[in-house]
């Protein structure tokens, strides 16, 4: 869900993730864009879920990519969160994010699932989307990677 | 003696730390080991400042709330110097208490954006090697989730509905059995009477 939120903000997200993984010297884990996509397809909510065993190194690699991507996108993430905080004055950014994130969920996830349907419901998904953005913004700082790893390990 | 001053910025927030090196500890002249003052400025909010104890309490409270928010856990953060909690509208409410007598507590309300900016400034401070603050005592000590840990919400959503269903089915089953047995015994009584009638007729 975090990587999908990154893709929502960065229209060329999958390409950027691959570039970042190379920058972080993770070529041995993610030699191509498809290798990242394959790991992301492990999400049981996806339409085309494929069961690949993720090892610790790959999990750590994805965490590093997420943290590094949020660093680059922090100004945008912050602007969207700020739009939600001041929704009455400037709702545009939040509305755009919410509709595009919902569209991506509808496009990629199994819409027969009740969880996915709740995620597509505009009234119910706001709190969850806001928490996803908070997670990304707190993962963007110098301590972001450690914080994100701690949170993912304790979910 | 000239004080050293360092500032850490992130979007709406600026944290300024002033202090002196501890020469008895072989500190470099650029270092700060004795913090004399600090100031946290957030756009559209009053400035927050205080002594080292205040700073430590503030950092500790913010780090703990950040971890709890990400883990979706609710816990009230209250101490002698700061209260920090997430309210129903999704904003963070901060109450800063002064150690000076006759000074009213300062109440602030900040959103997620300002909250993450502040955490970002504290993270910059943590990784800045010229200011010596022991962050080990400030990091949140949150118990890792145990496999069989009791989660009230999870319990309510997962256990209660099947239990209600089971009891409902059981009650209906008992009622059905009771009626079935009554009808069956009534039929039996009727057949006995009819048998007797046949016997009587035969006589």
Interface residues (C-beta under 8 A of the other chain):
Chain A: X75 X78 X81 X82 X84 X85 X86 X127 X130 X131 X133 X134 X135 X137 X138 X140 X141 X142 X143 X144 X147 X150 X151 X153 X154 X155
Chain B: X10 X11 X66 X67 X69 X70 X71 X72 X90 X91 X111 X112 X113 X115 X116 X117 X119 X120 X123 X124 X126 X127 X142 X144 X145
